[in-house]
Amino acid sequence: DVGNVILFLPFGMIVQKLLGQRIHWYGCAIIGGGLSICIEILQYIFRCGYCDINDFLYNVIGVLLGYFFGLKIQNHF
């Protein structure tokens, strides 16, 4: 579970860095959630890994933490 958060943390930072002021936290959550749903669907179709709603939630949390961390770094420097 912590691994999912850590895995998606850089994605949130990248989205925040690339889109900057053009995206809010909820937009980043939607983009990250969409990516997470795609991954979960692929896991279900190809029967590799385990498709779980908790993975989706932890992935979105990781994206949001990455977004806010990237925002904090951007405002700090």
Disulfide bonds with the S-S distance in Angstrom:
none
